[in-house]
Amino acid sequence: MNVLSLFDGMSCGQIALNRAGIAYDKYYASEIDKHAIAVSQHNYPNTKQLGDVTRITTVNSPKIDLLIGGSPCQGFSFAGKQLNFDDPRSKLFFEYVRLKNELKPKWFLLENVVMKKEYAGKISELLGVQPIRINSSLVSGQSRDRLYWTNIEFDLPENVGKNLNEYLEPGWYSTREKSYCIDANYGKGSNLRRYLFCGSRQLVFKDGFTIPEWINKENANEFGTDNKGQWRLLTPEECEILQTVPVGYTSIAPKLWRYHMLGNGWTVDVIVSILKGLHRSLKSV
Protein backbone atom coordinates (compact mmCIF):
# COMPACT_ATOMS: atom_id res chain seq x y z
CA MET A 1 0.00 0.00 0.00
CA ASN A 2 1.28 3.45 -0.93
CA VAL A 3 0.33 6.45 1.20
CA LEU A 4 0.34 10.14 0.29
CA SER A 5 0.11 12.60 3.16
CA LEU A 6 -0.64 16.18 2.18
CA PHE A 7 0.32 18.98 4.58
CA ASP A 8 2.21 16.20 6.33
CA GLY A 9 3.82 18.34 9.03
CA MET A 10 5.93 16.16 11.28
CA SER A 11 4.38 12.97 9.87
CA CYS A 12 1.85 12.10 12.57
CA GLY A 13 0.29 9.92 9.88
CA GLN A 14 3.21 7.50 10.02
CA ILE A 15 3.06 7.31 13.80
CA ALA A 16 -0.63 6.44 13.50
CA LEU A 17 -0.17 3.87 10.71
CA ASN A 18 2.48 2.05 12.70
CA ARG A 19 0.51 2.20 15.93
CA ALA A 20 -2.61 0.92 14.12
CA GLY A 21 -0.63 -1.98 12.66
CA ILE A 22 -1.24 -0.94 9.05
CA ALA A 23 1.63 -2.02 6.81
CA TYR A 24 2.57 0.29 3.95
CA ASP A 25 5.18 0.15 1.20
CA LYS A 26 5.92 3.81 0.45
CA TYR A 27 4.97 6.92 2.40
CA TYR A 28 5.01 10.10 0.33
CA ALA A 29 4.77 13.43 2.11
CA SER A 30 3.97 16.92 0.90
CA GLU A 31 5.41 19.51 3.28
CA ILE A 32 7.38 22.77 2.96
CA ASP A 33 8.32 23.59 6.57
CA LYS A 34 12.00 22.73 7.05
CA HIS A 35 11.69 21.95 10.78
CA ALA A 36 8.75 19.61 10.25
CA ILE A 37 10.56 17.87 7.41
CA ALA A 38 13.66 17.47 9.58
CA VAL A 39 11.62 15.86 12.37
CA SER A 40 9.90 13.52 9.89
CA GLN A 41 13.16 12.41 8.30
CA HIS A 42 14.81 11.97 11.69
CA ASN A 43 12.06 9.61 12.86
CA TYR A 44 11.15 8.09 9.47
CA PRO A 45 14.18 8.38 7.16
CA ASN A 46 12.45 6.45 4.36
CA THR A 47 9.81 9.16 3.93
CA LYS A 48 9.65 10.36 0.32
CA GLN A 49 9.31 14.15 0.45
CA LEU A 50 7.48 15.64 -2.56
CA GLY A 51 7.52 19.30 -1.53
CA ASP A 52 4.87 21.88 -2.39
CA VAL A 53 1.38 20.36 -2.75
CA THR A 54 0.59 22.66 -5.69
CA ARG A 55 3.42 21.05 -7.68
CA ILE A 56 2.26 17.45 -7.25
CA THR A 57 0.67 15.98 -10.37
CA THR A 58 -0.33 12.56 -11.66
CA VAL A 59 2.87 12.66 -13.73
CA ASN A 60 5.23 12.88 -10.76
CA SER A 61 3.13 10.92 -8.26
CA PRO A 62 3.00 7.12 -8.00
CA LYS A 63 -0.13 5.03 -7.53
CA ILE A 64 -1.68 6.01 -4.21
CA ASP A 65 -3.94 3.75 -2.15
CA LEU A 66 -4.45 6.01 0.89
CA LEU A 67 -4.63 9.81 0.79
CA ILE A 68 -4.51 11.60 4.15
CA GLY A 69 -4.12 15.18 5.28
CA GLY A 70 -5.15 18.00 7.54
CA SER A 71 -5.34 21.07 5.31
CA PRO A 72 -4.48 24.44 6.92
CA CYS A 73 -7.38 25.48 9.13
CA GLN A 74 -6.74 29.14 9.97
CA GLY A 75 -9.42 30.43 7.63
CA PHE A 76 -12.10 28.13 9.05
CA SER A 77 -11.31 28.43 12.75
CA PHE A 78 -13.78 30.26 14.99
CA ALA A 79 -10.70 31.61 16.79
CA GLY A 80 -9.50 33.39 13.63
CA LYS A 81 -10.93 35.95 11.20
CA GLN A 82 -13.11 33.30 9.54
CA LEU A 83 -12.11 34.19 5.99
CA ASN A 84 -12.89 30.59 5.14
CA PHE A 85 -12.19 29.74 1.46
CA ASP A 86 -11.01 33.33 0.90
CA ASP A 87 -8.02 32.68 3.18
CA PRO A 88 -5.04 31.65 1.00
CA ARG A 89 -4.13 28.93 3.50
CA SER A 90 -7.61 27.40 3.53
CA LYS A 91 -7.71 27.47 -0.27
CA LEU A 92 -5.10 24.71 -0.12
CA PHE A 93 -8.01 22.40 0.70
CA PHE A 94 -8.82 22.45 -3.02
CA GLU A 95 -5.39 20.92 -3.70
CA TYR A 96 -6.51 17.97 -1.56
CA VAL A 97 -9.69 17.70 -3.65
CA ARG A 98 -7.71 17.97 -6.89
CA LEU A 99 -5.32 15.19 -5.96
CA LYS A 100 -8.11 12.99 -4.60
CA ASN A 101 -9.89 13.30 -7.95
CA GLU A 102 -6.73 12.85 -10.04
CA LEU A 103 -5.07 10.02 -8.09
CA LYS A 104 -8.30 8.18 -7.18
CA PRO A 105 -7.06 6.53 -3.96
CA LYS A 106 -9.06 3.64 -2.50
CA TRP A 107 -9.27 5.39 0.86
CA PHE A 108 -8.99 8.96 2.04
CA LEU A 109 -9.00 10.92 5.29
CA LEU A 110 -9.20 14.68 5.77
CA GLU A 111 -9.09 16.46 9.13
CA ASN A 112 -10.05 20.04 9.91
CA VAL A 113 -11.43 22.26 12.65
CA VAL A 114 -15.07 22.54 13.65
CA MET A 115 -16.45 25.30 11.43
CA LYS A 116 -19.67 26.90 10.23
CA LYS A 117 -22.11 24.38 8.75
CA GLU A 118 -22.12 26.05 5.34
CA TYR A 119 -18.37 25.57 4.93
CA ALA A 120 -18.34 22.04 6.34
CA GLY A 121 -21.18 21.34 3.92
CA LYS A 122 -19.10 22.55 0.98
CA ILE A 123 -16.25 20.24 1.97
CA SER A 124 -18.69 17.34 2.37
CA GLU A 125 -20.13 18.01 -1.07
CA LEU A 126 -16.70 17.93 -2.68
CA LEU A 127 -15.52 14.83 -0.81
CA GLY A 128 -18.79 12.92 -1.00
CA VAL A 129 -18.98 12.04 2.70
CA GLN A 130 -20.24 13.68 5.87
CA PRO A 131 -17.74 14.54 8.63
CA ILE A 132 -17.48 12.71 11.92
CA ARG A 133 -16.84 14.95 14.92
CA ILE A 134 -14.36 13.64 17.48
CA ASN A 135 -12.86 15.40 20.48
CA SER A 136 -9.34 14.34 21.43
CA SER A 137 -10.47 14.46 25.06
CA LEU A 138 -11.60 10.86 24.55
CA VAL A 139 -8.01 9.66 24.22
CA SER A 140 -6.03 12.40 25.94
CA GLY A 141 -5.98 15.11 28.59
CA GLN A 142 -6.58 17.77 25.92
CA SER A 143 -9.84 19.15 24.55
CA ARG A 144 -9.35 19.29 20.76
CA ASP A 145 -12.59 19.20 18.78
CA ARG A 146 -12.13 18.25 15.12
CA LEU A 147 -14.02 17.07 12.04
CA TYR A 148 -12.90 14.02 10.05
CA TRP A 149 -14.04 13.24 6.51
CA THR A 150 -13.23 9.68 5.43
CA ASN A 151 -14.54 6.71 3.49
CA ILE A 152 -12.95 4.33 6.02
CA GLU A 153 -15.46 2.54 8.22
CA PHE A 154 -14.21 2.67 11.80
CA ASP A 155 -15.24 2.52 15.44
CA LEU A 156 -15.11 5.68 17.52
CA PRO A 157 -12.25 5.75 20.03
CA GLU A 158 -13.08 4.66 23.55
CA ASN A 159 -12.93 7.20 26.35
CA VAL A 160 -9.73 6.48 28.28
CA GLY A 161 -10.77 8.92 31.03
CA LYS A 162 -7.44 10.76 31.27
CA ASN A 163 -7.14 13.95 33.33
CA LEU A 164 -4.66 16.69 32.42
CA ASN A 165 -3.03 16.42 35.86
CA GLU A 166 -1.94 12.88 35.00
CA TYR A 167 0.30 14.27 32.25
CA LEU A 168 2.11 17.00 34.18
CA GLU A 169 5.60 16.97 35.63
CA PRO A 170 5.73 16.46 39.42
CA GLY A 171 5.16 19.65 41.42
CA TRP A 172 2.62 21.17 39.03
CA TYR A 173 -1.17 21.05 38.75
CA SER A 174 -3.97 22.26 36.50
CA THR A 175 -7.25 23.91 37.43
CA ARG A 176 -8.86 22.19 34.46
CA GLU A 177 -9.72 18.55 33.86
CA LYS A 178 -8.69 18.87 30.19
CA SER A 179 -6.15 21.21 28.63
CA TYR A 180 -7.25 23.93 26.26
CA CYS A 181 -6.41 23.00 22.68
CA ILE A 182 -2.71 23.37 21.90
CA ASP A 183 -2.44 25.73 18.91
CA ALA A 184 0.42 26.52 16.55
CA ASN A 185 1.17 29.79 18.39
CA TYR A 186 1.20 28.27 21.86
CA GLY A 187 4.96 28.68 22.20
CA LYS A 188 4.64 32.45 21.87
CA GLY A 189 3.31 32.54 25.42
CA SER A 190 0.22 33.17 27.49
CA ASN A 191 -0.85 35.11 30.56
CA LEU A 192 -3.26 34.76 33.43
CA ARG A 193 -5.93 36.92 31.80
CA ARG A 194 -5.95 34.93 28.58
CA TYR A 195 -6.03 31.62 30.39
CA LEU A 196 -8.67 32.48 33.00
CA PHE A 197 -11.00 34.72 31.01
CA CYS A 198 -10.43 34.10 27.29
CA GLY A 199 -10.50 30.32 27.27
CA SER A 200 -7.18 29.60 25.57
CA ARG A 201 -3.42 29.06 25.99
CA GLN A 202 -3.23 26.52 28.80
CA LEU A 203 -1.26 27.35 31.96
CA VAL A 204 -0.33 25.07 34.85
CA PHE A 205 0.44 26.09 38.43
CA LYS A 206 3.03 25.25 41.03
CA ASP A 207 1.86 23.01 43.86
CA GLY A 208 0.81 25.17 46.80
CA PHE A 209 -0.15 28.19 44.70
CA THR A 210 -3.80 29.22 44.73
CA ILE A 211 -5.32 31.72 42.32
CA PRO A 212 -6.68 34.61 44.43
CA GLU A 213 -10.46 34.88 44.37
CA TRP A 214 -10.31 38.64 43.74
CA ILE A 215 -8.62 38.30 40.35
CA ASN A 216 -10.81 39.50 37.48
CA LYS A 217 -10.43 40.20 33.76
CA GLU A 218 -9.27 43.77 34.39
CA ASN A 219 -6.54 43.13 36.97
CA ALA A 220 -5.37 39.64 35.95
CA ASN A 221 -2.43 40.80 33.86
CA GLU A 222 -1.33 43.33 36.47
CA PHE A 223 -1.22 40.54 39.03
CA GLY A 224 0.65 38.34 36.58
CA THR A 225 3.48 40.71 35.64
CA ASP A 226 5.91 38.74 37.79
CA ASN A 227 4.58 35.32 38.69
CA LYS A 228 7.79 34.25 40.49
CA GLY A 229 7.59 30.84 38.86
CA GLN A 230 4.09 30.14 40.14
CA TRP A 231 2.74 29.20 36.71
CA ARG A 232 4.07 28.24 33.29
CA LEU A 233 3.22 26.91 29.86
CA LEU A 234 3.08 23.20 29.27
CA THR A 235 6.49 21.82 28.31
CA PRO A 236 7.01 20.48 24.76
CA GLU A 237 7.15 16.97 26.27
CA GLU A 238 3.80 17.47 28.01
CA CYS A 239 2.36 18.68 24.71
CA GLU A 240 3.71 15.59 22.98
CA ILE A 241 1.93 13.42 25.52
CA LEU A 242 -1.30 15.38 25.11
CA GLN A 243 -1.07 14.90 21.34
CA THR A 244 -0.30 11.19 21.97
CA VAL A 245 3.00 11.63 20.14
CA PRO A 246 6.02 9.67 21.46
CA VAL A 247 7.88 11.71 24.08
CA GLY A 248 10.96 13.28 22.49
CA TYR A 249 9.65 12.83 18.95
CA THR A 250 10.15 16.55 18.16
CA SER A 251 13.27 17.02 20.31
CA ILE A 252 15.66 17.80 17.41
CA ALA A 253 13.71 20.99 16.57
CA PRO A 254 14.02 24.40 18.30
CA LYS A 255 11.63 24.75 21.23
CA LEU A 256 9.33 27.30 19.58
CA TRP A 257 9.01 25.11 16.51
CA ARG A 258 8.28 22.05 18.63
CA TYR A 259 5.21 23.86 19.96
CA HIS A 260 4.34 25.02 16.44
CA MET A 261 4.48 21.50 14.99
CA LEU A 262 2.55 19.95 17.86
CA GLY A 263 -0.13 22.63 17.63
CA ASN A 264 -0.49 22.00 13.90
CA GLY A 265 -0.34 18.23 14.28
CA TRP A 266 -2.88 15.50 14.88
CA THR A 267 -3.82 13.80 18.11
CA VAL A 268 -2.33 10.54 16.94
CA ASP A 269 -4.57 8.12 18.83
CA VAL A 270 -7.68 9.59 17.18
CA ILE A 271 -6.12 8.89 13.78
CA VAL A 272 -5.17 5.40 14.99
CA SER A 273 -8.82 4.62 15.75
CA ILE A 274 -9.78 5.68 12.21
CA LEU A 275 -6.97 3.84 10.43
CA LYS A 276 -7.69 0.62 12.34
CA GLY A 277 -10.83 0.47 10.22
CA LEU A 278 -8.59 -0.35 7.26
CA HIS A 279 -8.02 -3.83 8.67
CA ARG A 280 -11.58 -4.75 7.61
CA SER A 281 -11.02 -3.53 4.05
CA LEU A 282 -7.56 -5.05 3.71
CA LYS A 283 -8.86 -8.48 4.74
CA SER A 284 -11.31 -8.42 1.84
CA VAL A 285 -8.69 -7.41 -0.75
N, C-alpha and C positions, 0 to 999 in steps of 0.2 A: 504494500500500500504506500502510495506517495502522498505526502501532505504539503499543502501550501498554506502558510500563515501570513496573512496580510496585517500590516501594522504590528509586527511580531513583538516589538519591545524587547524585553529580556528573555523571551521564549518560554513564557509560562505554559504555552501549549505543549511543549516537550515534557515539562515536568508532569503535566496532567496525563499525557499519553502513557508515559512510563508508569506512573502511579496506578493508572486504570488497567494496566496490563495489555495495552493495545500495541501490537508489534507494527512497525512501519519500516519501509525500506529507505526512503529519502525524505528529508524534511527540508523544504525550501522556505526561506523567510524573506519577507519584504520589510525592510527597516532602514531608516536613514540616520538615526541617532547613534553617534559613535560610541557612547558609553554603554548603551543598551546592547549594541552589537558586540562590544568587547566582553560583556558579561555572558552573552549567549555563547560566544565562541570559547570562552574559558570553561564553561560548564558542559557545552555540547559542541566539541570541535568539528564534528562532521556536518554541522549545519551549513546548508548551501545558501549563502546570502545573495539575493537578487537585486537589492537596492530599491530605488524609488518605485512605488506601486504604479505610477502613471506610465512607466517605461516597460512594464511587463506585458507581453503579448503572447498570443498562441504560438508565434514563431519561436520565441526564446524560452517558452515554458514547456516542461515535460507533461506527460499525462498525469492528471491530478485526481485522486480518489476522494480526498477530504480537504475541503476549503474551510479555514477557520479565520477568525479575526474579530477585533474590537475596534471599530473605526473611531477616530477622534470624536469626542463627545461634547466639546466645549460649547458648540452652538446649540445643542439640545438641552443642556443642563439647566435646571431651574435656578441653580446658583449663579449662572452666568447671565449674559445679555439676551439670551434666547433668540439669537439670529437664525437659528435652525439651519435650513439648507442654504441660506444666504451667507453663512459663515464659511470661509474658504476651507477650514479644517473639516467641518461637517460634510462639505461637498465631496470629500474623499470617499464617503459611503458609496457614491455612484461608481467608484473604481471597483469596489467589492462586487456590486451588481454586474458591472461589465465583465469582470473575470469569471464570475459564476456562470453567466450566460455563454461566454466564449469557451471556457474550459469544461463545462458540464460535469462537475464532480458528482460522484454518487451521493455524497453526504456534505452538508455544510452546517456551519455554526457561526452566528454573528451575535456579539454582545454589545449592548449600549445602555445608557442611563435611562431611568424612568423619565418620560417626557410627555408633552401634551398629546392627547389621543389622536389629533389630526396628523401629527408627524409620525407617530408610531404606526398609524394606519397606512400612511404612504409607504413606509418601509415594508410593512406586511404585504401590501399590494405588489410591490416589486419582487419580494422574495417568495411569495406564494404560501406563507405560513403565518400563523398568529404567534405573538411572543409569549413566552412563559416567564412570569415574574418570580424571581428568587432573591431572597435577602441572605447575604453571607452570614448573618447572625445565626443561621441554622448550623453552620459548621465551624464557627469561629467566635471570638470575642469582639467582633467588629460589626456594626450595622452598615451594610453596603447593599442597597437596593438596586437591582439591575434587571434588564429585560434580555431574554435570550431567544433568538429566532433560530430554529433548527428543524431539519427533517429527520433527526435521530429520535427514535422512541426511547425514552428513559424514565427511570423512577426518580422522583424528587429526593434530594438528600435528606437523611434523617437528622433530627435536631440532636446535636451532641451535648447541648446544655452547658456550653462553656461561658464562664464569666470573665470579663476583662482582667480582673484582679489575679486570675490564675496565670496570666501571661506576663506579669510585670516582674522586674528584678526585685529581689528582697529589699525591704525598707521603703517601698513605695506603694501607694494605693490609689484607686480611682473612686470618684463619687458616682460613677455610672456603671451599670451592669454591662453595657456594650459600648465600645469606643465609637466616637463619631467616625464617619467615613474618612479614611486616609486619602487625601487628594494629592495631585502632582506638585502643588505648591506648599505642602506641609512643612518641608524643611526650611522655608523662609521664616517660620516662627509663628507664635501665637501670643495671646495675652489673656489675662483673667476676664476682661470684658467680653472678648470674642467667645471664649469658651463657655462662660456662665450665661450670657444673655443673647448670643447670636447663633448658638447651636452648631458650632464648627470648631475645627482645629483642637483636637483632644489634648488635654493636659493631665498629668498625674501628680500626686502630692506626696510629700515626705511623711512617713509615719509620725504621728504625733501632732501634725499640723491640722488645724480646723479652720475652715473658711468662716470668717466673722459673719454673723447674721446681719450686720448693718450694711454690708456691701451691696451696692445697687449699680445699675447700668452707668450712672453718671460718675461715680467715684471709684469704680473698679480699677481703672487704669492708673489712677493716682496712687491707690493702695499698692498696685503691682509694679511700681517703678523699680523697686529693688526687693526682689522676693527672697534674697538671702538663701537661695537654694531650696526653698520650700516647695517649689513646683518646677516641672520641666516638660519638654516634649517627650513623646515615646522615642526610644532609641531605634535605630535602623533594624536592629535584631528583633525588637519587640514588634515592629511593623512587619517584618518577614513572617513572624509567627502568626500575626493576625491575618496576613494574606495567605497563610498555609504554604508558604515558600520555605524550602530548607534554610535553616539558620546559617548565615554566612554566604548564602548564594550570591549576594550582590557585593560582597566585601572588597572586591578589587576596584570598585568604582569610588570616586570621591563621595563624601558623606551627603552633600546636597543632592547629588545625582542618584544616590541610593534611594532617598526619599522620593525623588521625582519618578524613578522607574517603578517603585512599589505603588505609588499613588496612581500611576497609569496602568498598572498591571491587573491581572485577574486574581480573584480568590481561587486558588488552584483547586481546592477540594470541591467547589461547585462545578468546575469544568470536568473534574474527574467523574462526578455523578452523571453528567451528561454523556461523556465519552464511553462510559461503561455500557451504555445502551448499544454501542457498536458490536458488542459480543454476540448479540442476538442476530444481527444482520450478517456478520462474518461467518457464523455457523451455517447459514443457509446458502452461502456462496459456493 
